[in-house]
Amino acid sequence: RKLANLWCNMNSSLALHEYSILEIPFTPSYWTLFSKILVPVDDSSISYKALHAALFLANKAGSEITVVHVLESVPTTYIEWKNTLEIDTAKGQVILDRCSEFAKQRNISINTALLQGSPSSTILNFAVKENFDAIAIGSHGISGFKEHLLGSVSNKIVHLSSLPVLLIK
């Protein structure tokens, strides 16, 4: 199974295309550079694959994992905003609880955070503010005109992050 594209975006970019996460060489001195990994999730299967990859690294390198879900709502009135926020918060908490359970089944504890704002900038700001070493994120694989029109959170993260990014496809 092909799980990961690894993008290390330090001074020089390293890309390991279409390797299974299990095929990536495990050299403790290299992987322990990633002691704090941020994993944004959006309830898609690909975001759960990113969590799986991060949990694999955590198991091998003893990394601390924090899973975040970003609430993005654009209401037009205060009442609509309050109702939407309550519903989105409840859904977001269910997503984070699902991630915690997934990690618990693998005997790994994780931290979770429910954030609000524009997903890419909120994730990047949180990563810097909380001193993460890397971001593991899933990519839905849209490209070309559709990506240009819709934008892509993972694409923005890869291009704007000063941290290494583990991009899962």
DSSP file with accessible surface (Angstrom, degrees, kcal/mol):
  #  RESIDUE AA STRUCTURE BP1 BP2  ACC     N-H-->O    O-->H-N    N-H-->O    O-->H-N    TCO  KAPPA ALPHA  PHI   PSI    X-CA   Y-CA   Z-CA
    1    1 A R              0   0  218      0, 0.0     2,-0.6     0, 0.0     0, 0.0   0.000 360.0 360.0 360.0 131.4    0.0    0.0    0.0
    2    2 A K        +     0   0  126      1,-0.2    18,-0.2    18,-0.1    17,-0.1  -0.757 360.0 154.3 -87.0 122.2    1.3    3.4   -0.9
    3    3 A L        +     0   0   14     16,-0.6   166,-0.5    -2,-0.6     2,-0.4   0.705  44.2  43.0-118.1 -31.5    0.8    5.7    2.0
    4    4 A A  E     -A   19   0A   3     15,-2.1    15,-1.6   164,-0.2     2,-0.4  -0.940  33.8-171.7-137.6 144.3    3.2    8.6    2.1
    5    5 A N  E     - B   0 167A   9    162,-2.4   162,-1.3    -2,-0.4     2,-0.6  -0.997  31.9-148.2-115.5 127.1    5.0   11.3    0.2
    6    6 A L  E     -AB  16 166A   7     10,-1.3    10,-1.3    -2,-0.4     2,-0.6  -0.879  15.6-175.7-103.0 122.9    7.5   12.8    2.6
    7    7 A W  E     -AB  15 165A  72    158,-1.6   158,-2.1    -2,-0.6     2,-0.7  -0.956   4.7-171.7-118.0 110.9    8.3   16.5    2.1
    8    8 A C  E     -A   14   0A   5      6,-1.9     6,-1.3    -2,-0.6     2,-0.5  -0.920   3.5-172.5-102.0 113.2   11.0   17.9    4.4
    9    9 A N  E     +A   13   0A  46     -2,-0.7     4,-0.2     4,-0.2    -1,-0.1  -0.376  39.0 120.3-107.0  49.7   10.9   21.6    3.8
   10   10 A M  S    S-     0   0   93      2,-0.8     3,-0.1    -2,-0.5   153,-0.0   0.352  93.9 -47.0 -83.9-133.0   14.0   22.6    5.8
   11   11 A N  S    S+     0   0  178      1,-0.2     2,-0.4     2,-0.0    -2,-0.0   0.869 136.8  28.6 -70.7 -35.7   16.8   24.4    3.9
   12   12 A S  S    S-     0   0   95      2,-0.0    -2,-0.8    -4,-0.0     2,-0.3  -0.973  89.9-120.5-123.2 143.7   16.7   21.9    1.1
   13   13 A S  E     -A    9   0A  85     -2,-0.4     2,-0.5    -4,-0.2    -4,-0.2  -0.635  21.7-166.1 -86.0 137.5   13.6   19.9    0.1
   14   14 A L  E     -A    8   0A  76     -6,-1.3    -6,-1.9    -2,-0.3     2,-0.5  -0.987   5.9-172.8-119.6 126.7   13.6   16.1    0.3
   15   15 A A  E     -A    7   0A  36     -2,-0.5     2,-0.7    -8,-0.2    -8,-0.2  -0.979  12.8-173.1-125.7 121.5   10.9   14.2   -1.4
   16   16 A L  E >   -A    6   0A  42    -10,-1.3   -10,-1.3    -2,-0.5     3,-0.6  -0.923  26.0-149.3-108.3 101.3   10.4   10.5   -1.2
   17   17 A H  E 3   -     0   0A 109     -2,-0.7   -12,-0.2     1,-0.2    -2,-0.0  -0.579  61.2 -13.8 -82.7 133.0    7.6    9.8   -3.6
   18   18 A E  E 3  S+     0   0A 127     -2,-0.3     2,-0.4     1,-0.2    -1,-0.2   0.824  84.8 150.3  51.8  45.5    5.1    7.0   -3.2
   19   19 A Y  E <   -A    4   0A  97    -15,-1.6   -15,-2.1    -3,-0.6   -16,-0.6  -0.822  51.3-115.6 -98.3 146.0    6.8    5.1   -0.5
   20   20 A S    >>  -     0   0   12     -2,-0.4     3,-1.7   -18,-0.2     4,-0.8  -0.572  27.5-121.1 -69.9 144.7    4.9    3.1    2.1
   21   21 A I  G >4 S+     0   0    2      1,-0.3     3,-0.5    -2,-0.2    -1,-0.1   0.832 116.0  58.2 -59.8 -26.4    5.5    4.6    5.5
   22   22 A L  G 34 S+     0   0  123      1,-0.2    -1,-0.3     4,-0.0     4,-0.1   0.716 101.5  55.2 -75.6 -18.8    6.9    1.2    6.5
   23   23 A E  G <4 S+     0   0  110     -3,-1.7    -1,-0.2     2,-0.1    -2,-0.2   0.607  79.9 104.0 -88.1 -14.8    9.5    1.4    3.7
   24   24 A I  S << S-     0   0   13     -4,-0.8    -8,-0.0    -3,-0.5    -3,-0.0  -0.567  86.7-107.0 -69.8 125.0   10.9    4.8    4.8
   25   25 A P        -     0   0   88      0, 0.0     2,-0.9     0, 0.0    -1,-0.1  -0.264  27.3-139.3 -56.9 134.5   14.2    3.9    6.5
   26   26 A F        +     0   0   78     -4,-0.1     3,-0.1     4,-0.1    -4,-0.0  -0.855  30.1 166.8-100.9 103.4   14.0    4.3   10.3
   27   27 A T    >>  -     0   0   72     -2,-0.9     4,-2.1     1,-0.1     3,-1.6  -0.963  28.9-147.5-113.2 108.2   17.2    5.9   11.5
   28   28 A P  H 3> S+     0   0   75      0, 0.0     4,-2.2     0, 0.0     5,-0.2   0.850  94.9  56.3 -48.8 -39.5   16.5    7.0   15.1
   29   29 A S  H 34 S+     0   0   91      1,-0.2     4,-0.1     2,-0.2    -3,-0.0   0.844 113.1  42.0 -65.4 -29.9   18.8   10.0   15.0
   30   30 A Y  H X4 S+     0   0   66     -3,-1.6     3,-1.5     2,-0.1     4,-0.2   0.948 116.4  44.6 -79.7 -50.5   16.9   11.4   12.0
   31   31 A W  H >< S+     0   0    8     -4,-2.1     3,-2.0     1,-0.3    -2,-0.2   0.774  99.9  69.1 -70.1 -25.7   13.3   10.6   13.1
   32   32 A T  T 3< S+     0   0   73     -4,-2.2    -1,-0.3    -5,-0.3     3,-0.3   0.629  80.4  78.4 -70.9  -7.3   13.8   11.9   16.6
   33   33 A L  T <  S+     0   0   96     -3,-1.5     2,-1.0     1,-0.2    -1,-0.3   0.743  86.3  65.3 -64.0 -21.1   14.1   15.4   15.1
   34   34 A F    <   +     0   0   10     -3,-2.0    -1,-0.2    -4,-0.2     3,-0.1  -0.563  57.9 142.9-101.8  69.3   10.3   15.1   15.0
   35   35 A S  S    S+     0   0   63     -2,-1.0    29,-3.9    -3,-0.3     2,-0.4   0.759  70.9  40.3 -82.3 -22.2    9.5   15.0   18.7
   36   36 A K  E    S-c   64   0A  46     -3,-0.3    97,-2.8    27,-0.2    98,-1.3  -0.963  72.8-176.9-128.8 115.6    6.3   17.1   18.3
   37   37 A I  E     -cd  65 134A   3     27,-3.0    29,-2.4    -2,-0.4     2,-0.4  -0.939  13.9-150.8-117.9 131.1    4.1   16.4   15.3
   38   38 A L  E     -cd  66 135A   0     96,-2.5    98,-2.9    -2,-0.5    29,-0.2  -0.843  10.6-169.3 -98.5 131.6    0.9   18.3   14.5
   39   39 A V  E     -c   67   0A   0     27,-2.9    29,-1.9    -2,-0.4     2,-0.3  -0.902   5.9-158.8-125.7 102.3   -1.8   16.4   12.6
   40   40 A P  E     -c   68   0A  10      0, 0.0    98,-0.4     0, 0.0     2,-0.4  -0.621  14.6-168.2 -76.5 135.4   -4.7   18.4   11.2
   41   41 A V        +     0   0    6     27,-2.9    29,-0.4    -2,-0.3    55,-0.1  -0.955  24.9 178.2-126.3 147.6   -7.9   16.3   10.5
   42   42 A D        -     0   0   80     -2,-0.4     3,-0.1     2,-0.2    27,-0.1   0.111  61.5 -96.5-130.8  18.7  -11.1   17.1    8.6
   43   43 A D  S    S+     0   0   75      1,-0.3     2,-0.2    52,-0.1    -2,-0.0   0.627  84.3 129.8  73.1  16.9  -12.9   13.8    9.0
   44   44 A S  S  > S-     0   0   22      1,-0.1     4,-1.6    94,-0.0    -1,-0.3  -0.673  70.7-118.5 -95.2 157.4  -11.8   12.6    5.6
   45   45 A S  H  > S+     0   0   93     -2,-0.2     4,-1.7     1,-0.2     5,-0.1   0.870 114.6  56.3 -62.3 -33.9  -10.2    9.1    5.1
   46   46 A I  H  > S+     0   0   15      1,-0.2     4,-1.8     2,-0.2    -1,-0.2   0.870 103.5  52.9 -69.8 -32.1   -7.0   10.8    3.9
   47   47 A S  H  > S+     0   0    4     -3,-0.2     4,-1.8     1,-0.2    -1,-0.2   0.880 108.1  51.5 -70.7 -31.2   -6.7   12.8    7.1
   48   48 A Y  H  X S+     0   0   44     -4,-1.6     4,-2.3     2,-0.2    -2,-0.2   0.833 105.8  55.2 -72.0 -29.6   -7.0    9.6    9.1
   49   49 A K  H  X S+     0   0   84     -4,-1.7     4,-2.3     2,-0.2    -2,-0.2   0.887 106.3  51.5 -66.0 -38.1   -4.2    8.1    7.0
   50   50 A A  H  X S+     0   0    0     -4,-1.8     4,-2.5     2,-0.2    -2,-0.2   0.911 109.3  49.9 -63.8 -40.5   -2.1   11.1    8.0
   51   51 A L  H  X S+     0   0    0     -4,-1.8     4,-2.8     2,-0.2    -2,-0.2   0.926 108.9  52.5 -62.6 -42.7   -2.9   10.3   11.6
   52   52 A H  H  X S+     0   0   68     -4,-2.3     4,-2.0     1,-0.2    -2,-0.2   0.918 110.1  48.0 -59.0 -44.8   -2.0    6.7   11.1
   53   53 A A  H  X S+     0   0    1     -4,-2.3     4,-2.1     2,-0.2    -1,-0.2   0.917 112.3  49.0 -62.8 -42.7    1.4    7.7    9.6
   54   54 A A  H  X S+     0   0    0     -4,-2.5     4,-2.7     1,-0.2    -2,-0.2   0.895 109.5  51.9 -65.3 -38.1    2.0   10.1   12.5
   55   55 A L  H  X S+     0   0    4     -4,-2.8     4,-2.4     2,-0.2    -1,-0.2   0.872 106.7  54.3 -65.9 -35.8    1.1    7.4   15.1
   56   56 A F  H  X S+     0   0   45     -4,-2.0     4,-2.0    -5,-0.2    -2,-0.2   0.942 111.2  44.9 -60.4 -47.2    3.6    5.1   13.3
   57   57 A L  H  X S+     0   0    8     -4,-2.1     4,-3.6     1,-0.2     6,-0.5   0.902 111.5  53.0 -63.5 -41.0    6.3    7.7   13.8
   58   58 A A  H  X S+     0   0    7     -4,-2.7     4,-1.8     1,-0.2    -1,-0.2   0.904 109.5  49.0 -61.3 -40.1    5.3    8.3   17.4
   59   59 A N  H  < S+     0   0  113     -4,-2.4    -1,-0.2     1,-0.2    -2,-0.2   0.895 119.4  37.5 -66.3 -39.2    5.5    4.6   18.1
   60   60 A K  H  < S+     0   0  106     -4,-2.0    -2,-0.2    -5,-0.2    -1,-0.2   0.870 131.6  24.8 -80.3 -40.1    9.0    4.4   16.5
   61   61 A A  H  < S-     0   0   21     -4,-3.6    -3,-0.2    -5,-0.2    -2,-0.2   0.429 100.9-115.4-110.4  -1.1   10.5    7.7   17.7
   62   62 A G     <  +     0   0   64     -4,-1.8    -4,-0.2    -5,-0.4    -3,-0.2   0.808  53.4 172.8  71.9  28.4    8.5    8.5   20.8
   63   63 A S        -     0   0   12     -6,-0.5     2,-0.5    -9,-0.1   -27,-0.2  -0.346  34.0-123.1 -71.4 150.6    7.0   11.6   19.2
   64   64 A E  E     -c   36   0A  87    -29,-3.9   -27,-3.0    -2,-0.1     2,-0.5  -0.838  28.8-153.1 -91.5 129.0    4.3   13.6   20.8
   65   65 A I  E     -c   37   0A   1     -2,-0.5    46,-2.7    44,-0.5     2,-0.5  -0.887  14.4-174.9-109.5 132.5    1.2   13.9   18.6
   66   66 A T  E     -ce  38 111A  10    -29,-2.4   -27,-2.9    -2,-0.5     2,-0.5  -0.995  10.2-158.3-123.2 125.2   -1.3   16.7   18.7
   67   67 A V  E     -ce  39 112A   0     44,-3.0    46,-2.0    -2,-0.5     2,-0.4  -0.876  12.2-170.8-102.7 130.9   -4.4   16.4   16.5
   68   68 A V  E     -ce  40 113A   0    -29,-1.9   -27,-2.9    -2,-0.5     2,-0.4  -0.935  14.5-165.9-122.6 147.1   -6.3   19.5   15.5
   69   69 A H  E     - e   0 114A  26     44,-1.8    46,-2.7    -2,-0.4     2,-0.5  -0.999  17.4-145.9-126.1 131.3   -9.6   20.2   13.8
   70   70 A V  E     - e   0 115A  19    -29,-0.4     2,-0.5    -2,-0.4    46,-0.2  -0.878   4.6-145.0-104.8 124.8  -10.3   23.7   12.5
   71   71 A L  E     - e   0 116A  10     44,-3.6    46,-2.5    -2,-0.5     2,-0.5  -0.755  18.8-177.4 -84.8 126.0  -13.8   25.1   12.6
   72   72 A E        +     0   0  117     -2,-0.5     2,-0.4    44,-0.2    46,-0.1  -0.957  11.2 160.2-127.6 110.3  -14.4   27.3    9.7
   73   73 A S        -     0   0   25     -2,-0.5    -2,-0.0     2,-0.0     8,-0.0  -0.993  24.4-167.9-133.0 142.7  -17.8   29.0    9.5
   74   74 A V        +     0   0  130     -2,-0.4     2,-0.1    10,-0.0     7,-0.0  -0.655  23.4 172.7-126.4  72.0  -19.0   32.0    7.6
   75   75 A P        -     0   0   32      0, 0.0     3,-0.1     0, 0.0    -2,-0.0  -0.377  29.1-146.7 -78.8 163.7  -22.4   33.0    9.1
   76   76 A T  S    S+     0   0  116      1,-0.1     2,-0.3    -2,-0.1     3,-0.1   0.672  77.7  35.0-103.1 -22.6  -24.3   36.1    8.2
   77   77 A T  S  > S-     0   0   77      1,-0.1     4,-2.9     0, 0.0     5,-0.2  -0.897  79.8-114.9-129.4 163.6  -26.0   36.9   11.5
   78   78 A Y  H  > S+     0   0  154     -2,-0.3     4,-2.8     2,-0.2     5,-0.2   0.917 116.9  49.0 -62.4 -43.7  -25.2   36.5   15.1
   79   79 A I  H  > S+     0   0  122      2,-0.2     4,-2.5     1,-0.2     5,-0.2   0.934 113.5  46.5 -63.6 -44.2  -27.9   33.9   15.7
   80   80 A E  H  > S+     0   0   81      1,-0.2     4,-2.8     2,-0.2     5,-0.2   0.919 112.6  51.3 -63.1 -41.5  -26.8   31.9   12.7
   81   81 A W  H  X S+     0   0   87     -4,-2.9     4,-2.9     2,-0.2    -2,-0.2   0.933 110.5  48.1 -61.2 -45.9  -23.2   32.2   13.9
   82   82 A K  H  X S+     0   0   97     -4,-2.8     4,-2.2     2,-0.2    -2,-0.2   0.934 115.3  44.2 -63.0 -45.5  -24.1   30.9   17.4
   83   83 A N  H  X S+     0   0   82     -4,-2.5     4,-2.2     2,-0.2     5,-0.2   0.922 115.9  47.2 -65.0 -44.6  -26.1   28.0   16.0
   84   84 A T  H  X S+     0   0   39     -4,-2.8     4,-3.1    -5,-0.2     5,-0.3   0.918 111.3  51.5 -63.6 -43.2  -23.5   27.1   13.4
   85   85 A L  H  X S+     0   0   33     -4,-2.9     4,-2.6    -5,-0.2     5,-0.2   0.914 110.0  49.0 -61.7 -42.9  -20.7   27.3   16.0
   86   86 A E  H  X S+     0   0  109     -4,-2.2     4,-2.1    -5,-0.2    -1,-0.2   0.930 115.2  43.8 -62.7 -45.3  -22.4   25.0   18.4
   87   87 A I  H  X S+     0   0   93     -4,-2.2     4,-2.5     2,-0.2    -2,-0.2   0.940 116.0  47.0 -65.6 -47.4  -23.1   22.4   15.7
   88   88 A D  H  X S+     0   0   39     -4,-3.1     4,-2.8     1,-0.2    -2,-0.2   0.881 110.9  52.6 -63.6 -38.0  -19.6   22.7   14.3
   89   89 A T  H  X S+     0   0   55     -4,-2.6     4,-2.5    -5,-0.3    -1,-0.2   0.929 110.0  47.9 -63.5 -44.1  -18.0   22.4   17.7
   90   90 A A  H  X S+     0   0   60     -4,-2.1     4,-1.9    -5,-0.2    -2,-0.2   0.930 114.2  46.4 -63.1 -43.9  -20.0   19.3   18.5
   91   91 A K  H  X S+     0   0  129     -4,-2.5     4,-2.0     1,-0.2    -2,-0.2   0.912 112.3  51.0 -64.2 -42.4  -19.0   17.7   15.2
   92   92 A G  H  X S+     0   0    0     -4,-2.8     4,-2.4     1,-0.2    -1,-0.2   0.892 108.3  51.3 -62.2 -40.3  -15.4   18.7   15.6
   93   93 A Q  H  X S+     0   0   75     -4,-2.5     4,-2.7     2,-0.2    -1,-0.2   0.891 107.5  53.2 -66.3 -36.4  -15.3   17.2   19.1
   94   94 A V  H  X S+     0   0   77     -4,-1.9     4,-2.3     2,-0.2    -1,-0.2   0.922 109.0  49.9 -62.2 -42.1  -16.7   13.9   17.7
   95   95 A I  H  X S+     0   0   11     -4,-2.0     4,-2.0     1,-0.2    -2,-0.2   0.938 112.7  46.0 -61.6 -46.6  -13.9   13.9   15.1
   96   96 A L  H  X S+     0   0    1     -4,-2.4     4,-2.4     1,-0.2    -2,-0.2   0.890 111.1  52.5 -66.4 -37.4  -11.2   14.5   17.8
   97   97 A D  H  X S+     0   0   86     -4,-2.7     4,-2.4     2,-0.2    -1,-0.2   0.895 107.6  52.7 -63.8 -38.9  -12.7   11.9   20.0
   98   98 A R  H  X S+     0   0  112     -4,-2.3     4,-2.3     2,-0.2    -2,-0.2   0.912 109.8  48.7 -61.9 -40.9  -12.6    9.4   17.1
   99   99 A C  H  X S+     0   0    0     -4,-2.0     4,-2.4     2,-0.2    -2,-0.2   0.909 110.2  51.0 -66.2 -41.9   -8.9   10.2   16.7
  100  100 A S  H  X S+     0   0   40     -4,-2.4     4,-2.7     1,-0.2    -2,-0.2   0.908 111.5  47.9 -62.0 -41.2   -8.2    9.8   20.4
  101  101 A E  H  X S+     0   0   96     -4,-2.4     4,-2.2     2,-0.2    -2,-0.2   0.905 109.5  53.0 -65.9 -41.2   -9.9    6.4   20.3
  102  102 A F  H  < S+     0   0   47     -4,-2.3     4,-0.5     1,-0.2    -2,-0.2   0.920 113.8  43.0 -59.4 -43.9   -7.9    5.4   17.2
  103  103 A A  H ><>S+     0   0    0     -4,-2.4     5,-2.2     1,-0.2     3,-1.2   0.901 109.9  56.4 -69.9 -39.8   -4.7    6.2   19.0
  104  104 A K  H ><5S+     0   0  140     -4,-2.7     3,-2.0     1,-0.3    -2,-0.2   0.876 100.1  59.0 -61.5 -37.0   -5.8    4.6   22.2
  105  105 A Q  T 3<5S+     0   0  124     -4,-2.2    -1,-0.3     1,-0.3    -2,-0.2   0.742 108.2  46.9 -62.6 -22.5   -6.3    1.3   20.3
  106  106 A R  T < 5S-     0   0   93     -3,-1.2    -1,-0.3    -4,-0.5    -2,-0.2   0.161 119.8-112.2-102.7  12.8   -2.7    1.5   19.4
  107  107 A N  T < 5S+     0   0  158     -3,-2.0     2,-0.4     1,-0.2    -3,-0.2   0.841  78.1 125.4  59.3  38.4   -1.6    2.3   23.0
  108  108 A I      < -     0   0   28     -5,-2.2     2,-0.4    -8,-0.2    -2,-0.2  -0.994  51.4-145.1-126.0 130.9   -0.5    5.8   22.1
  109  109 A S        -     0   0  113     -2,-0.4   -44,-0.5    -3,-0.1     2,-0.3  -0.762  20.6-173.2 -94.9 142.8   -1.9    8.9   23.8
  110  110 A I        -     0   0   24     -2,-0.4     2,-0.3   -46,-0.1   -44,-0.2  -0.887  21.5-125.5-128.4 161.6   -2.4   12.1   21.8
  111  111 A N  E     -e   66   0A  79    -46,-2.7   -44,-3.0    -2,-0.3     2,-0.3  -0.794  26.3-159.0 -99.9 151.8   -3.3   15.7   22.5
  112  112 A T  E     -e   67   0A  56     -2,-0.3     2,-0.3   -46,-0.2   -44,-0.2  -0.946   9.8-174.9-131.2 153.1   -6.3   17.2   20.7
  113  113 A A  E     -e   68   0A  22    -46,-2.0   -44,-1.8    -2,-0.3     2,-0.6  -0.983  16.3-150.1-148.1 136.6   -7.3   20.8   20.0
  114  114 A L  E     -e   69   0A  50     -2,-0.3     2,-0.3   -46,-0.2   -44,-0.2  -0.943  28.0-177.8-106.4 116.8  -10.3   22.4   18.4
  115  115 A L  E     -e   70   0A  32    -46,-2.7   -44,-3.6    -2,-0.6     2,-0.4  -0.732  16.2-143.9-114.8 164.4   -9.4   25.6   16.7
  116  116 A Q  E     +e   71   0A  98     -2,-0.3     2,-0.3   -46,-0.2   -44,-0.2  -0.994  51.4  53.9-133.4 136.0  -11.4   28.2   14.8
  117  117 A G  S    S-     0   0   29    -46,-2.5    -2,-0.1    -2,-0.4     3,-0.0  -0.932  94.8 -16.8 146.2-164.8  -10.4   30.3   11.8
  118  118 A S     >  -     0   0   55     -2,-0.3     4,-2.9     1,-0.1     5,-0.3  -0.628  66.6-132.2 -72.2 123.8   -9.1   29.9    8.2
  119  119 A P  H  > S+     0   0   21      0, 0.0     4,-2.6     0, 0.0     5,-0.3   0.891  96.3  42.3 -52.4 -53.2   -7.7   26.3    8.2
  120  120 A S  H  > S+     0   0   10      1,-0.2     4,-2.5     2,-0.2     5,-0.2   0.947 120.4  40.4 -65.0 -47.8   -4.3   26.8    6.6
  121  121 A S  H  > S+     0   0   50      2,-0.2     4,-2.7     1,-0.2     5,-0.2   0.894 115.7  51.8 -69.0 -35.4   -3.3   30.0    8.5
  122  122 A T  H  X S+     0   0   25     -4,-2.9     4,-2.4     2,-0.2    -2,-0.2   0.929 112.3  46.1 -64.8 -43.9   -4.8   28.7   11.7
  123  123 A I  H  X S+     0   0    5     -4,-2.6     4,-2.6    -5,-0.3    -2,-0.2   0.943 114.7  46.8 -63.5 -48.0   -2.8   25.4   11.4
  124  124 A L  H  X S+     0   0   24     -4,-2.5     4,-2.0    -5,-0.3     5,-0.2   0.920 113.9  47.4 -62.8 -44.0    0.4   27.2   10.5
  125  125 A N  H  X S+     0   0  112     -4,-2.7     4,-2.9    -5,-0.2    -1,-0.2   0.913 113.1  48.8 -63.4 -42.4    0.1   29.8   13.3
  126  126 A F  H  X S+     0   0   31     -4,-2.4     4,-2.5    -5,-0.2    -2,-0.2   0.908 109.1  53.6 -63.8 -41.7   -0.7   27.0   15.9
  127  127 A A  H  <>S+     0   0    1     -4,-2.6     5,-2.6    -5,-0.2    -1,-0.2   0.907 114.8  40.0 -60.6 -42.6    2.3   25.0   14.7
  128  128 A V  H ><5S+     0   0   89     -4,-2.0     3,-1.4     3,-0.2    -2,-0.2   0.941 115.2  51.0 -72.3 -46.7    4.7   27.9   15.2
  129  129 A K  H 3<5S+     0   0  153     -4,-2.9    -2,-0.2     1,-0.3    -1,-0.2   0.876 115.2  42.3 -59.6 -38.7    3.1   29.1   18.4
  130  130 A E  T 3<5S-     0   0   71     -4,-2.5    -1,-0.3    -5,-0.2    -2,-0.2   0.293 111.4-119.2 -95.9   9.6    3.2   25.6   20.0
  131  131 A N  T < 5 +     0   0  123     -3,-1.4    -3,-0.2     1,-0.1     2,-0.1   0.885  43.8 179.3  58.3  47.9    6.8   24.8   18.7
  132  132 A F      < -     0   0    8     -5,-2.6   -95,-0.2    -6,-0.2    -1,-0.1  -0.452  26.2-149.5 -76.0 154.5    5.9   21.8   16.6
  133  133 A D  S    S-     0   0   52    -97,-2.8     2,-0.3     1,-0.3   -96,-0.2   0.659  74.2  -0.2 -95.0 -22.9    8.7   20.0   14.7
  134  134 A A  E     -d   37   0A   8    -98,-1.3   -96,-2.5    29,-0.2     2,-0.4  -0.983  58.6-133.1-160.6 162.2    6.6   18.8   11.8
  135  135 A I  E     -df  38 165A   0     29,-2.0    31,-3.2    -2,-0.3     2,-0.6  -0.994  11.9-161.2-124.2 130.2    3.1   18.7   10.3
  136  136 A A  E     + f   0 166A   1    -98,-2.9     2,-0.3    -2,-0.4    31,-0.2  -0.962  25.6 164.8-110.2 119.0    1.6   15.5    9.0
  137  137 A I  E     - f   0 167A  10     29,-2.7    31,-2.7    -2,-0.6     2,-0.2  -0.985  33.2-123.8-139.8 146.5   -1.4   16.2    6.7
  138  138 A G  E     - f   0 168A   9    -98,-0.4     2,-0.4    -2,-0.3    31,-0.2  -0.614  18.9-150.7 -87.8 148.2   -3.4   14.4    4.1
  139  139 A S        -     0   0   16     29,-3.2    13,-0.0    -2,-0.2    28,-0.0  -0.982   9.7-152.4-120.6 130.3   -3.8   15.6    0.6
  140  140 A H        -     0   0  110     -2,-0.4    -1,-0.1    29,-0.1    29,-0.1   0.555  40.4-123.0 -77.9  -8.3   -6.9   14.9   -1.4
  141  141 A G        +     0   0   46      1,-0.2     2,-0.2     6,-0.0     6,-0.1   0.675  54.2 153.7  79.6  17.7   -4.9   15.1   -4.6
  142  142 A I        +     0   0   51      4,-0.1     2,-0.3     5,-0.1    -1,-0.2  -0.536  17.2 164.0 -76.4 148.0   -6.8   17.8   -6.5
  143  143 A S    >>  +     0   0   86     -2,-0.2     3,-0.8     4,-0.0     4,-0.6  -0.923  30.1  26.9-151.3 177.4   -4.7   19.7   -9.0
  144  144 A G  H 3> S-     0   0   53     -2,-0.3     4,-2.3     1,-0.2     5,-0.2  -0.333 118.9  -9.1  67.8-140.6   -4.8   22.0  -11.9
  145  145 A F  H 3> S+     0   0  155      1,-0.2     4,-2.9     2,-0.2    -1,-0.2   0.881 134.7  55.5 -62.6 -40.8   -7.7   24.4  -12.4
  146  146 A K  H <> S+     0   0  125     -3,-0.8     4,-3.0     1,-0.2     5,-0.4   0.921 110.5  45.4 -61.1 -42.6   -9.8   22.8   -9.6
  147  147 A E  H  X S+     0   0   44     -4,-0.6     4,-2.9     2,-0.2    -1,-0.2   0.916 113.5  50.3 -65.7 -41.1   -7.0   23.3   -7.1
  148  148 A H  H  < S+     0   0  160     -4,-2.3    -2,-0.2     2,-0.2    -1,-0.2   0.909 116.5  41.9 -62.8 -40.0   -6.5   26.9   -8.3
  149  149 A L  H  < S+     0   0  118     -4,-2.9    -2,-0.2    -5,-0.2    -1,-0.2   0.938 128.7  26.6 -72.6 -48.5  -10.2   27.6   -8.0
  150  150 A L  H  < S-     0   0  114     -4,-3.0    -3,-0.2    -5,-0.2    -2,-0.2   0.753  97.7-142.0 -88.6 -28.7  -10.8   25.9   -4.7
  151  151 A G     <  -     0   0   25     -4,-2.9     2,-0.4    -5,-0.4    -1,-0.1  -0.061  11.6-114.7  80.1 167.0   -7.4   26.1   -3.1
  152  152 A S     >  -     0   0   16      1,-0.1     4,-2.3    -4,-0.1     5,-0.2  -0.964   6.6-151.6-145.3 124.8   -6.0   23.4   -1.0
  153  153 A V  H  > S+     0   0   57     -2,-0.4     4,-2.5     1,-0.2     5,-0.2   0.946 102.8  47.9 -60.4 -46.8   -5.2   23.5    2.7
  154  154 A S  H  > S+     0   0    7      1,-0.2     4,-2.8     2,-0.2    -1,-0.2   0.892 110.1  52.7 -64.2 -37.1   -2.5   20.9    2.3
  155  155 A N  H  > S+     0   0   54      2,-0.2     4,-2.3     1,-0.2    -1,-0.2   0.929 111.0  46.5 -63.2 -43.4   -1.0   22.7   -0.6
  156  156 A K  H  X S+     0   0   93     -4,-2.3     4,-2.5     2,-0.2     5,-0.3   0.904 112.3  51.1 -64.6 -40.0   -0.8   26.0    1.4
  157  157 A I  H  X S+     0   0    0     -4,-2.5     4,-2.1     2,-0.2    -2,-0.2   0.945 111.1  47.6 -61.9 -48.2    0.7   24.2    4.3
  158  158 A V  H  < S+     0   0   20     -4,-2.8    -2,-0.2     1,-0.2    -1,-0.2   0.918 119.5  38.8 -59.7 -43.6    3.4   22.6    2.1
  159  159 A H  H  < S+     0   0  134     -4,-2.3    -1,-0.2    -5,-0.2    -2,-0.2   0.776 124.5  35.7 -82.6 -25.3    4.3   25.8    0.4
  160  160 A L  H  < S+     0   0  121     -4,-2.5    -2,-0.2    -5,-0.2    -3,-0.2   0.621  90.9 103.6-104.6 -13.6    4.0   28.2    3.4
  161  161 A S     <  -     0   0    8     -4,-2.1     4,-0.1    -5,-0.3   -37,-0.0  -0.456  51.0-161.3 -74.9 140.0    5.3   26.1    6.3
  162  162 A S  S    S+     0   0   92     -2,-0.2    -1,-0.1   -38,-0.1    -4,-0.0   0.469  75.7  79.7 -89.9  -3.9    8.7   26.7    7.7
  163  163 A L  S    S-     0   0   27      1,-0.1   -29,-0.2  -155,-0.0  -154,-0.1  -0.653  97.0 -91.3 -99.2 157.4    8.4   23.2    9.2
  164  164 A P        -     0   0   13      0, 0.0   -29,-2.0     0, 0.0     2,-0.5  -0.410  43.6-150.0 -61.3 143.1    8.9   19.8    7.6
  165  165 A V  E     -Bf   7 135A   1   -158,-2.1  -158,-1.6   -31,-0.2     2,-0.8  -0.985  11.2-153.3-124.4 125.1    5.6   18.5    6.2
  166  166 A L  E     -Bf   6 136A   9    -31,-3.2   -29,-2.7    -2,-0.5     2,-0.6  -0.880  21.2-161.7 -93.5 107.5    4.7   14.8    5.9
  167  167 A L  E     -Bf   5 137A  13   -162,-1.3  -162,-2.4    -2,-0.8     2,-0.5  -0.857   2.5-161.8-100.8 118.4    2.2   14.8    3.0
  168  168 A I  E       f   0 138A   1    -31,-2.7   -29,-3.2    -2,-0.6  -164,-0.2  -0.865 360.0 360.0-103.4 129.5    0.0   11.8    2.8
  169  169 A K              0   0  117   -166,-0.5   -29,-0.1    -2,-0.5   -31,-0.0  -0.850 360.0 360.0-114.7 360.0   -1.9   10.9   -0.4
